[in-house]
Amino acid sequence: MKIENAVVLVTGANRGIGRTFVEELLKRGAAKIYVAARDTASLSDLLKAGDRRLVALPLDVTDPDQVAAAASVANDVTLLINNAGYAAFDGAISATSIDDARQEMEVNYFGPLAMTRAFAPVLAKTGGGVVNMLSMLSLISLPMAATYSASKAAGLSLTRSIRAELAGQGTQVVGVLAVQAETEMGAKMPEPRLSPLEIVTDTLDAVEAGSNDEVVAGAQTRGIHDKFTANPQQVQAMMSTKLPQKR
């Protein structure tokens, strides 16, 4: 599908990769972008230029009522970008409770599931697509972000199932595998880090090329992915040395 004249909804649009998606979509000529965030006040800097193509949308992807309301309001969407994410960066055992693990699953797994279920009828009518922001941690477990890794692995499996289920209605489904990016969330991960623009550019290029698969976004990600493909046990063993910090 083409980005030019597309109508797009971006969750977690207020910062990081989400904001970069919005900026690049504008450059590529999107007709309308629903910029979604839990607190629309956090979108003020993005909206201050007054671009009428941007429509603020209050949306917590873990709130069923807000998801339903978003699908009702944004009933012209041709591309849904499930970007909102949450990471506690803690161990599975060392964490003081499993509350963060539950939140990671709510945002990173149940959020995209709820959004895609809500928008599937819209996308069937508009002939659109879905982008799910995943992670290389969908494939590799990182003990210092153990439950985040688990939520992203669940997200990858979900993405593949959604792709199969929505194929009959012609909906394109792209999953994005990327390593740590230069964002507020990614700053908790070791350097070097990818620029959000590199991730976004590769993703939107894949969407426009008609990809219906996972895209390995960014040169650094492709290097890690190549090593993982060649020897997954070796890469996992390396990642398993990165343990959570003792409290």
N, C-alpha and C positions, 0 to 999 in steps of 0.2 A: 504494500500500500504506500501511497505517497503522503508525505507530511504536509505538503502544500495544500491548503484549504481543509486540512483535517480538523476535527473537533476532538480535543484531547482532555482527559482528566488525569492529573498527577497528584497522587497522595504524598503527604510529607513534602509539600512544595516550598516550604518556607526557608529551607536551608540545604546546604550540602549538595548531594547528587540531585535531589528533587528540584532545587532552585536552578541548578545547571541544566536540567532537562527543560525547564520552562524557558530559559534564556535561549537555548539552542532551537527549541521548537518555534519560537518567535522568529529567529533568523531564517528558518526554513519555510516560513510562510504559513504556519498554522492559522486557521481562521478564527478559532476560539480555544482558549485553554482554561479549564476549570482548575484553579489553584486551590488545593484542599489542605487544610491544616486543622489540628484540634482547636487552636486558638487563632482566629483570623487576624487578631491584632499583630501576630508575628509575621503577617504578610505585608505589613505597611511599607517596608522598605522596597519590596518587590513591586508594589502597586503605585508607588509615589510618582512614577513617570506618567501615569494616567493612560497607559495603553488600554484601549477599550476592548481589546481581545481577551484580556484577563478578567476572569470572573471568580471572585473569592467564594469559597465554599467551606462552611464549618463541617469538619468530618473527623470523627474518631472511628477508625476502622474496627475497633472492638465493640462499638455500640450498634446493635442491630437497628435501632430506630433511626440513627443518623445515616447508616448505610442505605436503608430503604428510602429515606428522604433524598439522599444524593442521587439515587437512581431515578427518582421521580423528577427532580429538577433537571438533571443532566441527561435528558432522554434523547439527546442528539449526538452522543459521544460515538466517535469512530475508533478511538484508540484509548484504552485504559492502561495507565502505567501505575502498577502497584509498587510504589517505591518506599512507603513508610516502613520504618524498621526500628527495632529496639534491641540493644545489646547490654548485658550486665557485665560482661567480661569477668566471669568468675568460674570456679571449678564446680563440677557436679557434686563433689563430696565436701569440699572446703567451704562452700557457700553457707552462710549462717541459716538460711531457710531456702525453700524451693519457690518462694514467691516470685523472684525474678525469672526463674525458669518458666513458670506459668505465664508471666507477662510476655516473655519472648515468643512462646507458642501462640498466644493470643494475637500479637501484632504480626509476627512473621509468617505464621501458618494460617490461623483462623481468619485473620484480616484479609489476605488475598483470596481465600476461599469464599468468604462472605461477599466481598466486592465482585468477584467474578460471577458468582451465582446471581447476584442482583443485576448485573449488567449484561449477562448472556443474552436475554431477550432483546435488549437494545442493540447489541452488536450483531445479532442475527438480522435485524432490520437494516442496519447501516453498512453491513459487510465489513466490519472492523476487525480489530486485533487487541491482544492483551500482551503487555510486557510485565514480567515478574522479576524484580530485582532480587537476585539470589546472592551467591558468594562462592568462592572456591572452597569455603568451609562447608558447602553442600556436599563436597566430595571427600574432604579431609577433616578429621577431627582435631581440634586444637584444645588441649586440656585447659589452657588459661581462658578459654571462651567455650567451655564444654557444652553448656545447654544452648548457647547461641548456635553452635555448630549443629546440634541436634535439630533445632528449629529450622535451620536452613536446609538440612538434609530432607526434612519433611516437606519443605517448600519445593524442593526439586522434584521429589516424587509426585507431589500434588500437581506441579506444572505439567509434567508428562501425562498425567491422567486427564487433566483439563484439555490438553492438546488433542488427545484421542477422542474425548467426548464431544468437543466442539468442532471437530473436523467436518462432521456432517452438515453443519450450518455455515461452513466456509470461514470460520474465525481463525485468524492467525494467532499463534501463541509462542512468544519468545521468552526464554529464560536467560537471565544475564549472570554469567559467572565472572567474578572480579575479585582481585585481591584488595588489600587495604587501600583506601583512598585518602587524599588530603582533605579530610573533613573533621568536624568535631568528634564524630564517632570514631573515625579511622585514626585519629591522633593517639588513641590508646594502644594502637598496634605499632610494631617496630617499623622503622624506615628500611628501605625506601618505600614511598607511597605513590600511588597513581594520582594523576590529576583527575578530578571529576569529569572534566571536559573530554578526556580520552575515553572514559567509560561511556559517556553519553553519546559521543560521536560514533563509536563502534556500534552501539546499540541501535541508534536511529538509522545508521547505514544498513544494518541487517534487516530492520523492519522494512525499509524502502526497497531492499533487494528481494523481498518476499520470503525471507527465512522463516521457517516454521520449526525451530529447533533451539538448542542452547547456543548462545553466542559467547565466545571467550573474549572478553573485552579488555583491551589494553595490552601493550607489548609485555609488560611484566607478568601479567596473568598468563599470557600465552607461553612464556618461558616456564613458569611453574606447572602449567597444564601439560606441556610436553614432557617434563620430567615425571609427572605423575602417571601419564599414559604409559611411559616406557617402564617405570618401576614404581607402582603405587606403594608397595611395602616399604621401600626405602624412603619415600617422601613422608609417609605416615610416621615412620620411626623418627625422622628428623623433627617433625611437628610435635611428637609426643614428648620431646625434651623440654618443651615450653610450658612449664607448669605454672599454676596460679601462685601468686605471691603469698607467703605466709602472713597472717594478720598479726 
